[in-house]
Amino acid sequence: MEKDILRILENDAHTSTKEISAVTGISATGVTHFIKQSEKDRVILKYKALVNWDKVDDEHVLALIEVKLTPEKDVGFDAVAERIYSFPQTRTVYLISGSYDLFVLVSARTNHEVADLVTQKLSRVEGVQGTVTQFVLKRYKEDGEVIGERKEVKREPVIL
C-alpha cells in the first residue's frame, strides 16, 4: 500500500493526503507520516513540475550526451560520474550498458553553451575518453506526459 502512495505522488505531487487516503485506504495521518518519513529517508527526493518550455518565451536547449569512460581504480565509474553531475547544466546522469558508459542530459540556454560544456569541461574530466552529443529538436512525451497539443491529421482520400 505504501508503494501506492509513492506511485500517486510520482504521477501528481499535488495530490492531497485526503485524496491519497481515499484511494489507498490508509488514514490521512498515516499518509502524512509516511510522506514525511520518505522525505527524511530520501525515498522521495524532490517534487517537480513538468514545464512545456515551448509555451514560455525563454530559450532552452536540451542535449543528450553519451560519455565513454575509463573507470577509476577502487571506485569504478562513480567518482567520474560525480564530477560530471556536479556541473550546473547537468540534469540527469545514468550509468548505461552498451558502447558508452554514461548517459548525460544537460540543459542550457544555447547550443553554444552546451558545446562549451562538452569541450571546456566534460572533455577535461579525468577518465572521459570520448563523447557523442545529440541536441533535442522536439519533445513529444516526457515523464509519461504528452508535451503540447495533439493535432488531428487530416488526409485526403486517395482515389485509384
Phi, psi and omega in degrees: 000325180293328176296329177298320178300314181296319179296319179298313181293324179296324179284321180206101183292348178276356181298128183285159178298327178295316178294318179297318179300316181297322182284319187268338184083003176271141181300154179302321177297318178296320178297312179301315179298315181298316180297313180299317179294322179294324176293316180297320181278000182062031169283314171266115185267326188193150170253137184217159175254140174265115187256135172272091185294342178294338181266001180247137180282075183209127178290131186211122182239132173249139177226143176254123183238123173265136186234128175266129185238158165254117182294148179274147179300135177075339181238353178063228183274344189301314183293321179292316179300320179298318178296322181289317182285354177282345177292135184297335180283344183284122180257324184215139175222124178237140166277127186234164173265163178115205185289331180246163186258325180238146170246123184237125175257123180240152178234133181213172179280328184219163174299323180299321178296322176295315179301318177297319178301313182292312187279326185263333184244301186298315182293341181267355178289128180298130181105344179279119180267327182185165181220157169229123182249132177232131179269139177282122181271323180203138175263127177259319182210137179215137181049038177081002184248130177288132180268133178079181180269144175280133180253131177285129180272121178256124180242144177283142177293145178263124180258124181259000000 
